[in-house]
Amino acid sequence: MNATPDIVPDSQYRGLIGRLPSRPRAFALLARFDRPIGWQLLFWPGAWSIALARGAVERWDLILWIALGSVAMRGAGCVYNDIVDRDLDRQVARTRSRPLASGAVSVTAAWAWLALLCAIGLVVLWQFDRYAQVVALVSIAPVAAYPFMKRITWWPQAWLGLVFSWAALVGWSEIVGYLSLPGLLLYAGSIAWVIGYDTIYALQDVEDDALVGVRSSARALGGNVRAGVAGFYAVALALWAAAFWQLRADPLVLLALLPAAMHLGWQVATLHPADGANALDRFRANRFTGLLVFLACLVIGQTSF
């Protein structure tokens, strides 16, 4: 990766986080509280499933609980990831300023912070019925394995898709009472979406990753990265459309996904793989994709069943 102004450091002192004293600020940065895009992307699949299962109005409180859980568990995931990757992070321009890599937080303190965030997640877990709790707990193993995937596969983004989409299974289980085909299709579509947007994110690190031996879908796709992202986005849209069709077999329901399809198309058309700032901007734009898909799920959920 070229050491140019296009590099956006992973830890930034800005907004409310920048006003904190140095010690609490380091812990906030370790959990990426300065970068809400992460928990937003974790949150949306859960919100989609609740809306598509017709629970957005009656169980609006559940959406708030999932939002809190997304903040806590995304933070916990980042802390765990940084504990595992602290040596690699020191070798990458974008991540060497992370609190563990820079020495601002000790490994012992990071484990304690991880435990506290997981405790918040446990409080959220108790808001669900037993079946949904079991579905949520099954995610622990793939979440724990994720940081190691970049060392053993060229497609760690696929594994991230599995774990970052898990809330779709939890939300659907809570509202419907069991996992069924529409919820599974929604989950599968989210996996493809995550692979697409995280491939864009990985474009920032392709040169540094090559030097330190870290694998990614961006490196695997090489010069075909734009076509690859377009393909994953197309698969995501097709699976979401299939989920909608299971609930209401009417061609009109597919129009609900048109705004999201146009937004994803814009991302691909305007993506410049060699420009790290452009890649980061297109990655962050997926918060709006999440909102557009949520609105589509809300419309279909309220007019189906």
C-alpha positions in Angstrom: 0.0 0.0 0.0 1.4 3.4 -1.0 2.1 5.8 1.9 0.0 8.6 0.5 -2.7 10.9 1.9 -5.2 8.3 0.5 -4.5 6.1 3.6 -7.1 6.7 6.2 -5.7 5.6 9.7 -7.9 3.0 11.4 -7.9 5.0 14.7 -8.8 8.6 14.5 -9.3 11.2 17.2 -12.5 13.0 16.2 -15.9 14.0 17.5 -16.8 13.0 21.0 -14.1 10.3 21.0 -11.5 12.9 20.4 -12.6 14.9 23.5 -12.1 12.0 25.9 -9.1 11.8 28.2 -6.3 9.7 26.7 -7.0 6.5 28.7 -10.8 6.1 28.1 -10.2 7.3 24.5 -7.8 4.4 23.9 -10.5 1.9 25.0 -13.1 3.6 22.8 -10.8 3.4 19.8 -10.1 -0.3 20.6 -13.8 -1.0 20.3 -14.0 1.3 17.2 -16.6 3.5 18.8 -15.2 6.3 16.6 -16.3 4.2 13.5 -20.0 3.5 13.8 -20.2 2.1 10.3 -19.1 -1.3 11.7 -22.0 -1.7 14.2 -24.4 -0.3 11.6 -23.5 -3.0 9.1 -23.8 -5.6 11.8 -27.2 -4.3 12.9 -29.0 -4.1 9.5 -29.4 -7.8 8.8 -31.2 -8.2 12.2 -33.4 -5.3 11.5 -34.2 -6.7 8.0 -35.3 -10.0 9.4 -37.6 -8.4 12.0 -39.2 -6.2 9.4 -39.6 -9.0 6.8 -41.2 -11.2 9.5 -43.7 -8.4 10.2 -42.3 -7.6 13.6 -41.0 -4.0 13.1 -44.1 -2.4 14.5 -45.1 -4.8 17.3 -41.6 -5.6 18.3 -39.9 -2.2 17.7 -38.2 -2.7 21.1 -36.4 -5.7 19.7 -34.8 -3.6 17.0 -33.4 -1.3 19.7 -32.0 -4.3 21.6 -30.4 -5.6 18.4 -28.9 -2.1 17.9 -27.4 -2.1 21.4 -26.1 -5.7 20.9 -24.6 -4.7 17.6 -22.6 -1.9 19.3 -21.4 -4.1 22.1 -20.6 -7.2 20.1 -19.0 -5.3 17.2 -16.8 -3.7 19.8 -16.0 -7.0 21.4 -15.2 -8.5 18.0 -12.8 -5.6 17.3 -11.1 -6.0 20.6 -10.7 -9.8 20.1 -9.5 -9.2 16.5 -6.9 -6.7 17.7 -5.6 -9.0 20.4 -5.1 -11.7 17.8 -3.7 -9.4 15.1 -1.6 -7.0 17.1 1.7 -8.1 15.5 0.3 -7.9 12.0 -1.3 -4.5 12.7 2.1 -3.0 13.5 3.2 -3.8 10.0 0.3 -2.2 8.1 0.1 1.6 7.7 -3.6 1.9 8.2 -3.6 -0.2 11.5 -0.4 0.5 13.2 -2.0 3.2 15.3 -4.5 0.9 16.8 -4.3 0.9 20.7 -2.9 -2.6 21.1 -0.5 -2.3 18.1 0.8 1.0 19.4 1.0 -0.1 23.0 -1.6 2.4 24.3 -3.6 -0.5 25.8 -2.1 -3.7 27.4 -3.3 -7.1 26.3 -4.5 -7.8 29.9 -6.6 -4.6 29.9 -7.9 -5.5 26.4 -9.2 -8.9 27.7 -11.0 -7.2 30.6 -12.6 -4.7 28.2 -13.7 -7.6 26.0 -15.3 -9.3 29.0 -17.3 -6.1 29.8 -18.6 -5.8 26.2 -19.6 -9.4 26.2 -21.5 -8.9 29.4 -23.5 -6.2 27.7 -24.2 -8.6 24.9 -25.4 -11.2 27.4 -27.9 -8.7 28.7 -29.2 -8.3 25.2 -29.3 -12.0 24.7 -31.7 -12.4 27.6 -34.3 -10.3 25.8 -34.9 -13.2 23.3 -36.8 -16.4 23.6 -34.9 -19.7 24.1 -34.8 -20.7 20.4 -33.4 -17.4 19.3 -30.9 -17.5 22.2 -29.5 -20.8 21.0 -29.3 -19.5 17.4 -27.3 -16.5 18.7 -25.0 -18.6 20.8 -24.1 -20.9 17.9 -22.3 -17.8 16.3 -19.6 -17.9 19.0 -17.5 -20.5 17.2 -17.4 -18.8 13.8 -16.8 -15.4 15.4 -13.9 -16.7 17.4 -12.4 -18.3 14.3 -12.7 -15.2 12.0 -9.4 -13.4 12.9 -7.5 -16.5 11.8 -9.2 -16.9 8.4 -6.9 -14.3 6.7 -4.0 -16.6 7.4 -5.5 -19.8 5.9 -7.9 -18.7 3.1 -8.0 -16.2 0.3 -11.6 -15.5 1.2 -11.8 -14.3 4.8 -14.5 -12.0 3.6 -16.8 -15.0 3.1 -16.3 -16.0 6.8 -17.0 -12.4 7.8 -20.2 -12.7 5.8 -21.2 -15.7 7.9 -20.7 -13.9 11.2 -21.7 -10.3 10.2 -25.1 -11.6 8.9 -25.9 -13.8 11.8 -28.4 -11.3 13.3 -30.7 -12.1 10.4 -31.1 -15.6 11.7 -31.6 -14.4 15.3 -34.2 -11.8 14.4 -36.1 -14.1 12.2 -36.1 -16.9 14.9 -37.4 -14.5 17.5 -40.3 -13.3 15.5 -41.3 -16.4 13.6 -40.3 -18.9 16.3 -38.0 -21.0 14.0 -35.7 -20.8 11.0 -37.6 -21.0 7.7 -36.7 -20.5 4.1 -37.3 -16.7 3.7 -35.1 -16.0 6.7 -32.4 -18.3 5.4 -32.5 -16.7 2.0 -32.3 -13.2 3.6 -29.2 -14.4 5.6 -27.6 -15.9 2.5 -28.1 -12.7 0.6 -26.5 -10.7 3.4 -23.5 -13.0 3.2 -23.0 -12.1 -0.5 -23.5 -8.4 0.4 -20.8 -8.5 3.1 -18.3 -10.2 0.8 -18.9 -7.5 -1.7 -18.5 -4.5 0.6 -15.7 -6.0 2.6 -13.8 -6.7 -0.6 -14.1 -3.0 -1.3 -12.8 -2.3 2.2 -9.8 -4.6 1.7 -8.7 -2.6 -1.3 -7.1 -0.2 1.1 -4.6 -2.8 2.3 -3.7 -4.9 -0.8 -0.1 -3.8 -1.0 0.6 -4.1 2.7 -1.3 -7.4 2.9 0.9 -8.8 0.1 4.1 -7.8 2.0 3.0 -9.4 5.3 1.3 -12.4 3.8 -2.3 -11.5 4.7 -4.9 -12.9 2.3 -8.1 -11.3 1.1 -10.7 -11.4 -1.6 -9.4 -8.1 -3.0 -6.0 -9.7 -3.6 -7.6 -12.9 -4.9 -9.7 -11.0 -7.5 -6.8 -8.8 -8.5 -7.7 -6.8 -11.7 -11.2 -8.3 -11.7 -12.2 -6.8 -8.3 -14.9 -4.6 -9.7 -16.5 -7.4 -11.6 -16.2 -9.6 -8.5 -18.0 -7.0 -6.3 -20.7 -6.6 -8.9 -21.2 -10.4 -9.0 -21.6 -10.7 -5.2 -24.0 -7.7 -5.1 -26.0 -9.4 -7.9 -26.2 -12.6 -5.9 -27.3 -10.7 -2.8 -30.1 -9.0 -4.7 -31.2 -12.3 -6.2 -31.4 -14.0 -2.8 -33.2 -11.1 -1.2 -35.7 -11.2 -4.1 -36.1 -14.9 -3.6 -36.9 -14.3 0.1 -39.5 -11.7 -0.8 -41.0 -14.1 -3.4 -41.4 -16.8 -0.7 -43.7 -14.4 1.2 -45.6 -12.9 -1.8 -45.3 -14.4 -5.2 -45.9 -11.1 -7.1 -43.5 -9.5 -9.5 -44.3 -6.1 -7.9 -42.5 -7.1 -4.7 -39.3 -7.1 -6.6 -39.7 -3.3 -7.2 -39.1 -2.9 -3.5 -35.4 -3.8 -4.0 -34.9 -1.4 -6.9 -33.6 1.5 -4.8 -31.0 -0.8 -3.2 -30.1 -2.3 -6.5 -29.5 1.2 -8.0 -27.4 2.2 -5.0 -25.2 -0.9 -5.2 -24.8 -0.4 -9.0 -23.6 3.2 -8.2 -21.0 1.8 -5.9 -19.6 -0.6 -8.5 -19.7 2.0 -11.3 -17.9 4.7 -9.3 -15.4 2.4 -7.6 -11.7 3.1 -8.3 -9.8 0.1 -6.9 -6.4 1.9 -6.7 -7.8 4.8 -4.7 -8.0 4.0 -1.0 -10.1 7.0 -0.1 -12.6 6.1 -2.9 -12.8 2.5 -1.6 -13.4 3.6 1.9 -16.2 6.0 0.8 -17.9 3.3 -1.2 -17.6 0.9 1.7 -19.2 3.3 4.1 -22.0 4.0 1.6 -23.4 0.5 2.5 -25.0 2.0 5.6 -27.5 3.4 3.1 -27.8 0.1 1.4 -28.8 -1.3 4.7 -31.5 1.3 5.2 -32.9 0.8 1.7 -33.1 -3.0 2.1 -34.7 -2.4 5.5 -37.4 -0.2 3.9 -38.0 -2.9 1.3 -38.3 -5.6 4.0 -40.7 -3.4 5.9 -43.0 -2.9 2.9 -43.0 -6.6 2.0 -43.4 -7.7 5.6 -46.3 -5.5 6.3 -48.2 -6.6 3.1 -47.5 -10.3 3.3 -48.3 -13.3 5.6 
